[in-house]
Amino acid sequence: MAEKSPADESGFERLVEGFMSYLAVERNSSPHTREAYRRDLAQFHAFLVEDGRYGERPEATEIDEAAVVSYVYWLYQGRRKISIARKLASIRSFFRYLIRKGMTERNPAEGVPTPKIEKYLPVVMSVEEAGSLVEAPGLNGKKRSVRDLAVLEVLYSSGIRVSELTGLDMKDLALPAGTIRVLGKGGKERIAYLGGRALSSLAAYLKERGALEGPLFMGRDGRRITQRSVQRLVKECAQLSGISKDPTPHALRHSFATHLLDAGVDLRSIQEMLGHAKLSTTQRYTKVSMSSMMEAYDKAHPRAKKI
């Protein structure tokens, strides 16, 4: 497919490009966040073209609330409410940017109700399950991968996000201090801590890796490991370990926080370790911890079961 020339782009698409620059320069948003906004707005634009009410080249300044409502109604056909809420938030942010830049006077998405998102508890593994998963590399009969072991140990030991792990460079690692420098959401830096097993696995991996510069974790092609690769690794190791849950890399982060909370670490400290901007985000782990305690009680107490 031939690339578009600037003349082929609609005014809507050019405004989206301006929004992307604004997110990068003024908001310091991550590439992952910008790409999510771009996808959401491209889908909204494609819907408007297909809908036809604004012709083949819908302009942002023409869009009214009725068009956004129609789009949201269309999204309800087969999509989860949390996905719909995010897409609607992307449209709102885009038009707030246009208002801020004086390109329009109204936000057609502002008054459209956000879907009520179903409450859920994140997947959390027990200490034994997390340990089994982390130690799983090598159980499939192949040579034990020191890199895979280091990846899993660092995820569980530090509680960092998978995007933060794949973004680590050699210069971010301080083995003597037992820390890593992490670039979190919004470009905010923080220091994450590594336990003894994570440090040992990293030392073994670095001995095999050799190079002193570049990405910390690399794939077979010599380039930075991808988030998809880590997701596949966690899924494979969960199956190899025989645990009944189907965790994602983020489940190791949830488990990290819950296990610290169960051990008596205060919420403020956990908030700092996770890089949460708001304490309310961290507080959901108290619900997870309570749920885990109730489950353990129901299994263990001789008179817990109803008759």
Helices and strands as residue ranges (DSSP letters): G 6-8, H 11-25, H 31-51, G 60-62, H 65-75, H 81-100, H 127-134, H 146-158, H 162-166, G 170-172, E 173-174, E 179-183, G 185-187, E 189-193, H 196-209, H 227-241, H 249-262, H 267-274, H 279-300
